[in-house]
Amino acid sequence: MTTAHQSRYLAELINRFHPGRATYTEVPGMGHDLARYESQQDYIGRVPADHPFHTGLIEVMMTWRDALLG
């Protein structure tokens, strides 16, 4: 697992070499496996089949796509 701070740092690092290419967006409740979790503890003790796909990712992707297309 990574922290939000580490992910923000990665986006900043990428943008130092390629300005404007990276964006950090957090989807609350989404685990690294793209499933929905109630808490970080829920994620740590997970049984993957018990957690549905987090649709928040689709919303973020559509917003990104719309911004690219103008």
PDB file of N, CA, C, O and CB in Angstrom:
ATOM      1  N   MET A   1       0.831  -1.177   0.000  1.00  0.00           N
ATOM      2  CA  MET A   1       0.000   0.000   0.000  1.00  0.00           C
ATOM      3  C   MET A   1       0.875   1.240   0.000  1.00  0.00           C
ATOM      4  O   MET A   1       2.012   1.222   0.472  1.00  0.00           O
ATOM      5  CB  MET A   1      -0.945  -0.002   1.201  1.00  0.00           C
ATOM      6  N   THR A   2       0.335   2.290  -0.526  1.00  0.00           N
ATOM      7  CA  THR A   2       1.020   3.570  -0.502  1.00  0.00           C
ATOM      8  C   THR A   2       0.109   4.586   0.169  1.00  0.00           C
ATOM      9  O   THR A   2      -1.104   4.398   0.259  1.00  0.00           O
ATOM     10  CB  THR A   2       1.416   4.028  -1.937  1.00  0.00           C
ATOM     11  N   THR A   3       0.711   5.648   0.628  1.00  0.00           N
ATOM     12  CA  THR A   3      -0.070   6.713   1.258  1.00  0.00           C
ATOM     13  C   THR A   3      -0.438   7.761   0.212  1.00  0.00           C
ATOM     14  O   THR A   3       0.136   7.797  -0.876  1.00  0.00           O
ATOM     15  CB  THR A   3       0.720   7.362   2.430  1.00  0.00           C
ATOM     16  N   ALA A   4      -1.393   8.604   0.554  1.00  0.00           N
ATOM     17  CA  ALA A   4      -1.769   9.699  -0.342  1.00  0.00           C
ATOM     18  C   ALA A   4      -0.559  10.606  -0.571  1.00  0.00           C
ATOM     19  O   ALA A   4      -0.347  11.102  -1.677  1.00  0.00           O
ATOM     20  CB  ALA A   4      -2.964  10.512   0.242  1.00  0.00           C
ATOM     21  N   HIS A   5       0.231  10.819   0.483  1.00  0.00           N
ATOM     22  CA  HIS A   5       1.427  11.662   0.365  1.00  0.00           C
ATOM     23  C   HIS A   5       2.389  11.088  -0.682  1.00  0.00           C
ATOM     24  O   HIS A   5       2.928  11.835  -1.498  1.00  0.00           O
ATOM     25  CB  HIS A   5       2.140  11.788   1.736  1.00  0.00           C
ATOM     26  N   GLN A   6       2.605   9.780  -0.665  1.00  0.00           N
ATOM     27  CA  GLN A   6       3.507   9.156  -1.631  1.00  0.00           C
ATOM     28  C   GLN A   6       2.970   9.292  -3.053  1.00  0.00           C
ATOM     29  O   GLN A   6       3.738   9.515  -3.989  1.00  0.00           O
ATOM     30  CB  GLN A   6       3.717   7.678  -1.287  1.00  0.00           C
ATOM     31  N   SER A   7       1.686   9.161  -3.215  1.00  0.00           N
ATOM     32  CA  SER A   7       1.084   9.287  -4.547  1.00  0.00           C
ATOM     33  C   SER A   7       1.163  10.719  -5.053  1.00  0.00           C
ATOM     34  O   SER A   7       1.430  10.943  -6.234  1.00  0.00           O
ATOM     35  CB  SER A   7      -0.375   8.824  -4.521  1.00  0.00           C
ATOM     36  N   ARG A   8       0.936  11.688  -4.176  1.00  0.00           N
ATOM     37  CA  ARG A   8       1.075  13.100  -4.571  1.00  0.00           C
ATOM     38  C   ARG A   8       2.515  13.395  -4.974  1.00  0.00           C
ATOM     39  O   ARG A   8       2.766  14.093  -5.957  1.00  0.00           O
ATOM     40  CB  ARG A   8       0.639  14.041  -3.416  1.00  0.00           C
ATOM     41  N   TYR A   9       3.461  12.853  -4.201  1.00  0.00           N
ATOM     42  CA  TYR A   9       4.877  13.048  -4.498  1.00  0.00           C
ATOM     43  C   TYR A   9       5.217  12.491  -5.878  1.00  0.00           C
ATOM     44  O   TYR A   9       5.953  13.123  -6.636  1.00  0.00           O
ATOM     45  CB  TYR A   9       5.751  12.379  -3.422  1.00  0.00           C
ATOM     46  N   LEU A  10       4.690  11.321  -6.207  1.00  0.00           N
ATOM     47  CA  LEU A  10       4.947  10.720  -7.513  1.00  0.00           C
ATOM     48  C   LEU A  10       4.437  11.630  -8.632  1.00  0.00           C
ATOM     49  O   LEU A  10       5.129  11.830  -9.630  1.00  0.00           O
ATOM     50  CB  LEU A  10       4.284   9.331  -7.607  1.00  0.00           C
ATOM     51  N   ALA A  11       3.242  12.176  -8.474  1.00  0.00           N
ATOM     52  CA  ALA A  11       2.700  13.096  -9.484  1.00  0.00           C
ATOM     53  C   ALA A  11       3.587  14.334  -9.615  1.00  0.00           C
ATOM     54  O   ALA A  11       3.848  14.795 -10.726  1.00  0.00           O
ATOM     55  CB  ALA A  11       1.254  13.512  -9.121  1.00  0.00           C
ATOM     56  N   GLU A  12       4.049  14.871  -8.490  1.00  0.00           N
ATOM     57  CA  GLU A  12       4.939  16.035  -8.522  1.00  0.00           C
ATOM     58  C   GLU A  12       6.260  15.703  -9.226  1.00  0.00           C
ATOM     59  O   GLU A  12       6.769  16.505 -10.010  1.00  0.00           O
ATOM     60  CB  GLU A  12       5.214  16.535  -7.090  1.00  0.00           C
ATOM     61  N   LEU A  13       6.803  14.536  -8.947  1.00  0.00           N
ATOM     62  CA  LEU A  13       8.056  14.106  -9.560  1.00  0.00           C
ATOM     63  C   LEU A  13       7.902  13.967 -11.076  1.00  0.00           C
ATOM     64  O   LEU A  13       8.759  14.427 -11.831  1.00  0.00           O
ATOM     65  CB  LEU A  13       8.522  12.774  -8.949  1.00  0.00           C
ATOM     66  N   ILE A  14       6.832  13.346 -11.513  1.00  0.00           N
ATOM     67  CA  ILE A  14       6.581  13.205 -12.951  1.00  0.00           C
ATOM     68  C   ILE A  14       6.462  14.575 -13.603  1.00  0.00           C
ATOM     69  O   ILE A  14       7.005  14.799 -14.685  1.00  0.00           O
ATOM     70  CB  ILE A  14       5.299  12.380 -13.204  1.00  0.00           C
ATOM     71  N   ASN A  15       5.753  15.494 -12.948  1.00  0.00           N
ATOM     72  CA  ASN A  15       5.558  16.833 -13.514  1.00  0.00           C
ATOM     73  C   ASN A  15       6.835  17.653 -13.566  1.00  0.00           C
ATOM     74  O   ASN A  15       6.930  18.589 -14.359  1.00  0.00           O
ATOM     75  CB  ASN A  15       4.527  17.577 -12.718  1.00  0.00           C
ATOM     76  N   ARG A  16       7.823  17.321 -12.733  1.00  0.00           N
ATOM     77  CA  ARG A  16       9.117  18.020 -12.823  1.00  0.00           C
ATOM     78  C   ARG A  16       9.796  17.723 -14.159  1.00  0.00           C
ATOM     79  O   ARG A  16      10.437  18.601 -14.737  1.00  0.00           O
ATOM     80  CB  ARG A  16      10.044  17.606 -11.652  1.00  0.00           C
ATOM     81  N   PHE A  17       9.659  16.506 -14.643  1.00  0.00           N
ATOM     82  CA  PHE A  17      10.287  16.103 -15.893  1.00  0.00           C
ATOM     83  C   PHE A  17       9.373  16.282 -17.099  1.00  0.00           C
ATOM     84  O   PHE A  17       9.845  16.499 -18.215  1.00  0.00           O
ATOM     85  CB  PHE A  17      10.725  14.671 -15.802  1.00  0.00           C
ATOM     86  N   HIS A  18       8.082  16.193 -16.875  1.00  0.00           N
ATOM     87  CA  HIS A  18       7.087  16.306 -17.947  1.00  0.00           C
ATOM     88  C   HIS A  18       5.939  17.178 -17.422  1.00  0.00           C
ATOM     89  O   HIS A  18       4.900  16.651 -17.024  1.00  0.00           O
ATOM     90  CB  HIS A  18       6.563  14.877 -18.408  1.00  0.00           C
ATOM     91  N   PRO A  19       6.114  18.500 -17.418  1.00  0.00           N
ATOM     92  CA  PRO A  19       5.112  19.406 -16.834  1.00  0.00           C
ATOM     93  C   PRO A  19       3.697  19.162 -17.355  1.00  0.00           C
ATOM     94  O   PRO A  19       3.466  19.057 -18.560  1.00  0.00           O
ATOM     95  CB  PRO A  19       5.500  20.838 -17.108  1.00  0.00           C
ATOM     96  N   GLY A  20       2.767  19.077 -16.420  1.00  0.00           N
ATOM     97  CA  GLY A  20       1.357  18.942 -16.748  1.00  0.00           C
ATOM     98  C   GLY A  20       0.893  17.539 -17.108  1.00  0.00           C
ATOM     99  O   GLY A  20      -0.275  17.357 -17.453  1.00  0.00           O
ATOM    100  N   ARG A  21       1.761  16.554 -17.041  1.00  0.00           N
ATOM    101  CA  ARG A  21       1.373  15.200 -17.443  1.00  0.00           C
ATOM    102  C   ARG A  21       0.695  14.395 -16.341  1.00  0.00           C
ATOM    103  O   ARG A  21      -0.121  13.520 -16.631  1.00  0.00           O
ATOM    104  CB  ARG A  21       2.579  14.457 -17.913  1.00  0.00           C
ATOM    105  N   ALA A  22       1.017  14.678 -15.087  1.00  0.00           N
ATOM    106  CA  ALA A  22       0.492  13.852 -13.993  1.00  0.00           C
ATOM    107  C   ALA A  22      -0.492  14.647 -13.140  1.00  0.00           C
ATOM    108  O   ALA A  22      -0.314  15.839 -12.889  1.00  0.00           O
ATOM    109  CB  ALA A  22       1.641  13.320 -13.117  1.00  0.00           C
ATOM    110  N   THR A  23      -1.523  13.951 -12.710  1.00  0.00           N
ATOM    111  CA  THR A  23      -2.514  14.526 -11.804  1.00  0.00           C
ATOM    112  C   THR A  23      -2.802  13.500 -10.724  1.00  0.00           C
ATOM    113  O   THR A  23      -2.967  12.313 -11.006  1.00  0.00           O
ATOM    114  CB  THR A  23      -3.824  14.937 -12.562  1.00  0.00           C
ATOM    115  N   TYR A  24      -2.861  13.963  -9.495  1.00  0.00           N
ATOM    116  CA  TYR A  24      -3.224  13.070  -8.397  1.00  0.00           C
ATOM    117  C   TYR A  24      -4.703  13.278  -8.100  1.00  0.00           C
ATOM    118  O   TYR A  24      -5.138  14.400  -7.845  1.00  0.00           O
ATOM    119  CB  TYR A  24      -2.342  13.334  -7.121  1.00  0.00           C
ATOM    120  N   THR A  25      -5.464  12.208  -8.134  1.00  0.00           N
ATOM    121  CA  THR A  25      -6.874  12.255  -7.780  1.00  0.00           C
ATOM    122  C   THR A  25      -7.159  11.103  -6.830  1.00  0.00           C
ATOM    123  O   THR A  25      -6.851   9.949  -7.128  1.00  0.00           O
ATOM    124  CB  THR A  25      -7.785  12.183  -9.047  1.00  0.00           C
ATOM    125  N   GLU A  26      -7.740  11.419  -5.701  1.00  0.00           N
ATOM    126  CA  GLU A  26      -8.079  10.394  -4.724  1.00  0.00           C
ATOM    127  C   GLU A  26      -9.553  10.059  -4.830  1.00  0.00           C
ATOM    128  O   GLU A  26     -10.402  10.949  -4.873  1.00  0.00           O
ATOM    129  CB  GLU A  26      -7.729  10.854  -3.298  1.00  0.00           C
ATOM    130  N   VAL A  27      -9.852   8.769  -4.872  1.00  0.00           N
ATOM    131  CA  VAL A  27     -11.241   8.305  -4.889  1.00  0.00           C
ATOM    132  C   VAL A  27     -11.512   7.745  -3.495  1.00  0.00           C
ATOM    133  O   VAL A  27     -11.076   6.637  -3.184  1.00  0.00           O
ATOM    134  CB  VAL A  27     -11.501   7.214  -6.032  1.00  0.00           C
ATOM    135  N   PRO A  28     -12.227   8.497  -2.649  1.00  0.00           N
ATOM    136  CA  PRO A  28     -12.472   8.038  -1.278  1.00  0.00           C
ATOM    137  C   PRO A  28     -13.138   6.663  -1.239  1.00  0.00           C
ATOM    138  O   PRO A  28     -14.121   6.416  -1.937  1.00  0.00           O
ATOM    139  CB  PRO A  28     -13.339   9.046  -0.539  1.00  0.00           C
ATOM    140  N   GLY A  29     -12.590   5.780  -0.416  1.00  0.00           N
ATOM    141  CA  GLY A  29     -13.162   4.449  -0.245  1.00  0.00           C
ATOM    142  C   GLY A  29     -12.687   3.415  -1.247  1.00  0.00           C
ATOM    143  O   GLY A  29     -13.100   2.258  -1.173  1.00  0.00           O
ATOM    144  N   MET A  30     -11.815   3.805  -2.198  1.00  0.00           N
ATOM    145  CA  MET A  30     -11.345   2.851  -3.201  1.00  0.00           C
ATOM    146  C   MET A  30      -9.996   2.278  -2.786  1.00  0.00           C
ATOM    147  O   MET A  30      -9.072   3.014  -2.439  1.00  0.00           O
ATOM    148  CB  MET A  30     -11.241   3.521  -4.588  1.00  0.00           C
ATOM    149  N   GLY A  31      -9.897   0.948  -2.827  1.00  0.00           N
ATOM    150  CA  GLY A  31      -8.646   0.280  -2.522  1.00  0.00           C
ATOM    151  C   GLY A  31      -7.763   0.175  -3.747  1.00  0.00           C
ATOM    152  O   GLY A  31      -8.187   0.494  -4.858  1.00  0.00           O
ATOM    153  N   HIS A  32      -6.522  -0.277  -3.544  1.00  0.00           N
ATOM    154  CA  HIS A  32      -5.569  -0.420  -4.636  1.00  0.00           C
ATOM    155  C   HIS A  32      -6.046  -1.447  -5.667  1.00  0.00           C
ATOM    156  O   HIS A  32      -5.586  -1.442  -6.809  1.00  0.00           O
ATOM    157  CB  HIS A  32      -4.202  -0.823  -4.089  1.00  0.00           C
ATOM    158  N   ASP A  33      -6.952  -2.313  -5.270  1.00  0.00           N
ATOM    159  CA  ASP A  33      -7.510  -3.316  -6.185  1.00  0.00           C
ATOM    160  C   ASP A  33      -8.773  -2.819  -6.890  1.00  0.00           C
ATOM    161  O   ASP A  33      -9.467  -3.596  -7.546  1.00  0.00           O
ATOM    162  CB  ASP A  33      -7.821  -4.598  -5.423  1.00  0.00           C
ATOM    163  N   LEU A  34      -9.069  -1.521  -6.754  1.00  0.00           N
ATOM    164  CA  LEU A  34     -10.194  -0.835  -7.401  1.00  0.00           C
ATOM    165  C   LEU A  34     -11.557  -1.213  -6.825  1.00  0.00           C
ATOM    166  O   LEU A  34     -12.582  -0.939  -7.448  1.00  0.00           O
ATOM    167  CB  LEU A  34     -10.185  -1.132  -8.872  1.00  0.00           C
ATOM    168  N   ALA A  35     -11.584  -1.826  -5.669  1.00  0.00           N
ATOM    169  CA  ALA A  35     -12.837  -2.196  -5.012  1.00  0.00           C
ATOM    170  C   ALA A  35     -13.194  -1.147  -3.959  1.00  0.00           C
ATOM    171  O   ALA A  35     -12.362  -0.329  -3.568  1.00  0.00           O
ATOM    172  CB  ALA A  35     -12.728  -3.606  -4.365  1.00  0.00           C
ATOM    173  N   ARG A  36     -14.437  -1.190  -3.514  1.00  0.00           N
ATOM    174  CA  ARG A  36     -14.942  -0.244  -2.509  1.00  0.00           C
ATOM    175  C   ARG A  36     -14.744  -0.825  -1.109  1.00  0.00           C
ATOM    176  O   ARG A  36     -15.050  -1.990  -0.852  1.00  0.00           O
ATOM    177  CB  ARG A  36     -16.448   0.080  -2.757  1.00  0.00           C
ATOM    178  N   TYR A  37     -14.224   0.021  -0.209  1.00  0.00           N
ATOM    179  CA  TYR A  37     -13.998  -0.369   1.189  1.00  0.00           C
ATOM    180  C   TYR A  37     -14.511   0.722   2.112  1.00  0.00           C
ATOM    181  O   TYR A  37     -14.475   1.906   1.778  1.00  0.00           O
ATOM    182  CB  TYR A  37     -12.494  -0.641   1.458  1.00  0.00           C
ATOM    183  N   GLU A  38     -14.991   0.303   3.286  1.00  0.00           N
ATOM    184  CA  GLU A  38     -15.507   1.253   4.280  1.00  0.00           C
ATOM    185  C   GLU A  38     -14.385   1.976   5.020  1.00  0.00           C
ATOM    186  O   GLU A  38     -14.559   3.111   5.464  1.00  0.00           O
ATOM    187  CB  GLU A  38     -16.397   0.529   5.282  1.00  0.00           C
ATOM    188  N   SER A  39     -13.237   1.318   5.152  1.00  0.00           N
ATOM    189  CA  SER A  39     -12.119   1.908   5.902  1.00  0.00           C
ATOM    190  C   SER A  39     -10.818   1.267   5.455  1.00  0.00           C
ATOM    191  O   SER A  39     -10.815   0.271   4.731  1.00  0.00           O
ATOM    192  CB  SER A  39     -12.315   1.731   7.434  1.00  0.00           C
ATOM    193  N   GLN A  40      -9.713   1.851   5.898  1.00  0.00           N
ATOM    194  CA  GLN A  40      -8.411   1.275   5.595  1.00  0.00           C
ATOM    195  C   GLN A  40      -8.268  -0.097   6.262  1.00  0.00           C
ATOM    196  O   GLN A  40      -7.671  -1.009   5.691  1.00  0.00           O
ATOM    197  CB  GLN A  40      -7.283   2.221   6.054  1.00  0.00           C
ATOM    198  N   GLN A  41      -8.812  -0.235   7.461  1.00  0.00           N
ATOM    199  CA  GLN A  41      -8.779  -1.517   8.169  1.00  0.00           C
ATOM    200  C   GLN A  41      -9.570  -2.576   7.401  1.00  0.00           C
ATOM    201  O   GLN A  41      -9.162  -3.735   7.334  1.00  0.00           O
ATOM    202  CB  GLN A  41      -9.343  -1.362   9.597  1.00  0.00           C
ATOM    203  N   ASP A  42     -10.690  -2.175   6.830  1.00  0.00           N
ATOM    204  CA  ASP A  42     -11.499  -3.083   6.004  1.00  0.00           C
ATOM    205  C   ASP A  42     -10.684  -3.573   4.808  1.00  0.00           C
ATOM    206  O   ASP A  42     -10.766  -4.742   4.431  1.00  0.00           O
ATOM    207  CB  ASP A  42     -12.796  -2.377   5.519  1.00  0.00           C
ATOM    208  N   TYR A  43      -9.898  -2.673   4.215  1.00  0.00           N
ATOM    209  CA  TYR A  43      -9.056  -3.035   3.078  1.00  0.00           C
ATOM    210  C   TYR A  43      -7.957  -4.010   3.492  1.00  0.00           C
ATOM    211  O   TYR A  43      -7.703  -4.996   2.801  1.00  0.00           O
ATOM    212  CB  TYR A  43      -8.439  -1.783   2.454  1.00  0.00           C
ATOM    213  N   ILE A  44      -7.312  -3.732   4.615  1.00  0.00           N
ATOM    214  CA  ILE A  44      -6.213  -4.581   5.086  1.00  0.00           C
ATOM    215  C   ILE A  44      -6.692  -6.006   5.341  1.00  0.00           C
ATOM    216  O   ILE A  44      -5.981  -6.959   5.023  1.00  0.00           O
ATOM    217  CB  ILE A  44      -5.595  -3.999   6.364  1.00  0.00           C
ATOM    218  N   GLY A  45      -7.886  -6.167   5.909  1.00  0.00           N
ATOM    219  CA  GLY A  45      -8.414  -7.496   6.219  1.00  0.00           C
ATOM    220  C   GLY A  45      -9.343  -8.052   5.166  1.00  0.00           C
ATOM    221  O   GLY A  45     -10.179  -8.906   5.462  1.00  0.00           O
ATOM    222  N   ARG A  46      -9.211  -7.585   3.956  1.00  0.00           N
ATOM    223  CA  ARG A  46     -10.171  -7.899   2.890  1.00  0.00           C
ATOM    224  C   ARG A  46     -10.176  -9.351   2.432  1.00  0.00           C
ATOM    225  O   ARG A  46      -9.193 -10.084   2.537  1.00  0.00           O
ATOM    226  CB  ARG A  46      -9.896  -7.038   1.721  1.00  0.00           C
ATOM    227  N   VAL A  47     -11.329  -9.715   1.925  1.00  0.00           N
ATOM    228  CA  VAL A  47     -11.516 -10.915   1.114  1.00  0.00           C
ATOM    229  C   VAL A  47     -12.026 -10.342  -0.206  1.00  0.00           C
ATOM    230  O   VAL A  47     -13.186  -9.939  -0.287  1.00  0.00           O
ATOM    231  CB  VAL A  47     -12.541 -12.004   1.787  1.00  0.00           C
ATOM    232  N   PRO A  48     -11.180 -10.296  -1.250  1.00  0.00           N
ATOM    233  CA  PRO A  48     -11.517  -9.558  -2.469  1.00  0.00           C
ATOM    234  C   PRO A  48     -12.900  -9.820  -3.054  1.00  0.00           C
ATOM    235  O   PRO A  48     -13.540  -8.884  -3.535  1.00  0.00           O
ATOM    236  CB  PRO A  48     -10.524  -9.864  -3.491  1.00  0.00           C
ATOM    237  N   ALA A  49     -13.372 -11.035  -3.030  1.00  0.00           N
ATOM    238  CA  ALA A  49     -14.671 -11.332  -3.625  1.00  0.00           C
ATOM    239  C   ALA A  49     -15.822 -10.650  -2.885  1.00  0.00           C
ATOM    240  O   ALA A  49     -16.922 -10.530  -3.424  1.00  0.00           O
ATOM    241  CB  ALA A  49     -14.896 -12.828  -3.647  1.00  0.00           C
ATOM    242  N   ASP A  50     -15.574 -10.206  -1.659  1.00  0.00           N
ATOM    243  CA  ASP A  50     -16.619  -9.576  -0.849  1.00  0.00           C
ATOM    244  C   ASP A  50     -16.784  -8.084  -1.108  1.00  0.00           C
ATOM    245  O   ASP A  50     -17.647  -7.449  -0.502  1.00  0.00           O
ATOM    246  CB  ASP A  50     -16.326  -9.789   0.599  1.00  0.00           C
ATOM    247  N   HIS A  51     -15.976  -7.513  -1.992  1.00  0.00           N
ATOM    248  CA  HIS A  51     -16.003  -6.063  -2.207  1.00  0.00           C
ATOM    249  C   HIS A  51     -16.257  -5.748  -3.682  1.00  0.00           C
ATOM    250  O   HIS A  51     -15.545  -6.241  -4.556  1.00  0.00           O
ATOM    251  CB  HIS A  51     -14.675  -5.419  -1.742  1.00  0.00           C
ATOM    252  N   PRO A  52     -17.277  -4.922  -3.956  1.00  0.00           N
ATOM    253  CA  PRO A  52     -17.610  -4.588  -5.345  1.00  0.00           C
ATOM    254  C   PRO A  52     -16.640  -3.570  -5.944  1.00  0.00           C
ATOM    255  O   PRO A  52     -15.952  -2.848  -5.223  1.00  0.00           O
ATOM    256  CB  PRO A  52     -19.030  -4.046  -5.423  1.00  0.00           C
ATOM    257  N   PHE A  53     -16.600  -3.529  -7.253  1.00  0.00           N
ATOM    258  CA  PHE A  53     -15.821  -2.530  -7.982  1.00  0.00           C
ATOM    259  C   PHE A  53     -16.297  -1.139  -7.585  1.00  0.00           C
ATOM    260  O   PHE A  53     -17.497  -0.901  -7.447  1.00  0.00           O
ATOM    261  CB  PHE A  53     -15.944  -2.737  -9.519  1.00  0.00           C
ATOM    262  N   HIS A  54     -15.362  -0.232  -7.403  1.00  0.00           N
ATOM    263  CA  HIS A  54     -15.692   1.146  -7.009  1.00  0.00           C
ATOM    264  C   HIS A  54     -15.936   1.964  -8.274  1.00  0.00           C
ATOM    265  O   HIS A  54     -14.995   2.224  -9.024  1.00  0.00           O
ATOM    266  CB  HIS A  54     -14.544   1.786  -6.139  1.00  0.00           C
ATOM    267  N   THR A  55     -17.165   2.370  -8.524  1.00  0.00           N
ATOM    268  CA  THR A  55     -17.510   3.101  -9.750  1.00  0.00           C
ATOM    269  C   THR A  55     -16.968   4.529  -9.765  1.00  0.00           C
ATOM    270  O   THR A  55     -17.016   5.197 -10.798  1.00  0.00           O
ATOM    271  CB  THR A  55     -19.012   3.134  -9.920  1.00  0.00           C
ATOM    272  N   GLY A  56     -16.453   5.001  -8.630  1.00  0.00           N
ATOM    273  CA  GLY A  56     -15.858   6.343  -8.587  1.00  0.00           C
ATOM    274  C   GLY A  56     -14.714   6.493  -9.574  1.00  0.00           C
ATOM    275  O   GLY A  56     -14.452   7.592 -10.062  1.00  0.00           O
ATOM    276  N   LEU A  57     -14.031   5.394  -9.870  1.00  0.00           N
ATOM    277  CA  LEU A  57     -12.937   5.433 -10.840  1.00  0.00           C
ATOM    278  C   LEU A  57     -13.456   5.827 -12.215  1.00  0.00           C
ATOM    279  O   LEU A  57     -12.801   6.591 -12.925  1.00  0.00           O
ATOM    280  CB  LEU A  57     -12.227   4.072 -10.911  1.00  0.00           C
ATOM    281  N   ILE A  58     -14.608   5.324 -12.596  1.00  0.00           N
ATOM    282  CA  ILE A  58     -15.190   5.656 -13.906  1.00  0.00           C
ATOM    283  C   ILE A  58     -15.483   7.156 -13.984  1.00  0.00           C
ATOM    284  O   ILE A  58     -15.230   7.784 -15.012  1.00  0.00           O
ATOM    285  CB  ILE A  58     -16.491   4.836 -14.156  1.00  0.00           C
ATOM    286  N   GLU A  59     -16.010   7.726 -12.912  1.00  0.00           N
ATOM    287  CA  GLU A  59     -16.301   9.164 -12.887  1.00  0.00           C
ATOM    288  C   GLU A  59     -15.030   9.981 -13.090  1.00  0.00           C
ATOM    289  O   GLU A  59     -15.027  10.950 -13.848  1.00  0.00           O
ATOM    290  CB  GLU A  59     -16.971   9.555 -11.561  1.00  0.00           C
ATOM    291  N   VAL A  60     -13.952   9.590 -12.414  1.00  0.00           N
ATOM    292  CA  VAL A  60     -12.667  10.292 -12.558  1.00  0.00           C
ATOM    293  C   VAL A  60     -12.157  10.168 -13.986  1.00  0.00           C
ATOM    294  O   VAL A  60     -11.682  11.147 -14.562  1.00  0.00           O
ATOM    295  CB  VAL A  60     -11.619   9.731 -11.566  1.00  0.00           C
ATOM    296  N   MET A  61     -12.250   8.983 -14.558  1.00  0.00           N
ATOM    297  CA  MET A  61     -11.773   8.764 -15.930  1.00  0.00           C
ATOM    298  C   MET A  61     -12.586   9.555 -16.950  1.00  0.00           C
ATOM    299  O   MET A  61     -12.028  10.089 -17.908  1.00  0.00           O
ATOM    300  CB  MET A  61     -11.826   7.279 -16.274  1.00  0.00           C
ATOM    301  N   MET A  62     -13.879   9.632 -16.753  1.00  0.00           N
ATOM    302  CA  MET A  62     -14.725  10.378 -17.687  1.00  0.00           C
ATOM    303  C   MET A  62     -14.442  11.875 -17.610  1.00  0.00           C
ATOM    304  O   MET A  62     -14.438  12.560 -18.633  1.00  0.00           O
ATOM    305  CB  MET A  62     -16.206  10.107 -17.398  1.00  0.00           C
ATOM    306  N   THR A  63     -14.208  12.382 -16.409  1.00  0.00           N
ATOM    307  CA  THR A  63     -13.851  13.794 -16.240  1.00  0.00           C
ATOM    308  C   THR A  63     -12.536  14.084 -16.951  1.00  0.00           C
ATOM    309  O   THR A  63     -12.403  15.098 -17.636  1.00  0.00           O
ATOM    310  CB  THR A  63     -13.746  14.162 -14.737  1.00  0.00           C
ATOM    311  N   TRP A  64     -11.552  13.179 -16.785  1.00  0.00           N
ATOM    312  CA  TRP A  64     -10.255  13.327 -17.443  1.00  0.00           C
ATOM    313  C   TRP A  64     -10.425  13.309 -18.967  1.00  0.00           C
ATOM    314  O   TRP A  64      -9.847  14.135 -19.674  1.00  0.00           O
ATOM    315  CB  TRP A  64      -9.288  12.205 -16.992  1.00  0.00           C
ATOM    316  N   ARG A  65     -11.219  12.363 -19.460  1.00  0.00           N
ATOM    317  CA  ARG A  65     -11.452  12.252 -20.899  1.00  0.00           C
ATOM    318  C   ARG A  65     -12.110  13.513 -21.453  1.00  0.00           C
ATOM    319  O   ARG A  65     -11.709  14.029 -22.496  1.00  0.00           O
ATOM    320  CB  ARG A  65     -12.321  11.031 -21.203  1.00  0.00           C
ATOM    321  N   ASP A  66     -13.130  14.002 -20.739  1.00  0.00           N
ATOM    322  CA  ASP A  66     -13.829  15.198 -21.183  1.00  0.00           C
ATOM    323  C   ASP A  66     -12.896  16.413 -21.232  1.00  0.00           C
ATOM    324  O   ASP A  66     -13.004  17.245 -22.133  1.00  0.00           O
ATOM    325  CB  ASP A  66     -15.012  15.482 -20.264  1.00  0.00           C
ATOM    326  N   ALA A  67     -11.986  16.511 -20.269  1.00  0.00           N
ATOM    327  CA  ALA A  67     -11.028  17.608 -20.240  1.00  0.00           C
ATOM    328  C   ALA A  67     -10.070  17.521 -21.438  1.00  0.00           C
ATOM    329  O   ALA A  67      -9.691  18.547 -22.003  1.00  0.00           O
ATOM    330  CB  ALA A  67     -10.237  17.592 -18.916  1.00  0.00           C
ATOM    331  N   LEU A  68      -9.689  16.323 -21.815  1.00  0.00           N
ATOM    332  CA  LEU A  68      -8.800  16.139 -22.964  1.00  0.00           C
ATOM    333  C   LEU A  68      -9.495  16.496 -24.281  1.00  0.00           C
ATOM    334  O   LEU A  68      -8.886  17.078 -25.180  1.00  0.00           O
ATOM    335  CB  LEU A  68      -8.298  14.694 -23.014  1.00  0.00           C
ATOM    336  N   LEU A  69     -10.767  16.141 -24.379  1.00  0.00           N
ATOM    337  CA  LEU A  69     -11.497  16.366 -25.611  1.00  0.00           C
ATOM    338  C   LEU A  69     -12.001  17.797 -25.745  1.00  0.00           C
ATOM    339  O   LEU A  69     -12.344  18.253 -26.836  1.00  0.00           O
ATOM    340  CB  LEU A  69     -12.647  15.416 -25.696  1.00  0.00           C
ATOM    341  N   GLY A  70     -12.040  18.502 -24.600  1.00  0.00           N
ATOM    342  CA  GLY A  70     -12.471  19.891 -24.618  1.00  0.00           C
ATOM    343  C   GLY A  70     -13.902  20.031 -24.727  1.00  0.00           C
ATOM    344  O   GLY A  70     -14.412  21.151 -24.755  1.00  0.00           O
TER     345      GLY A  70
END
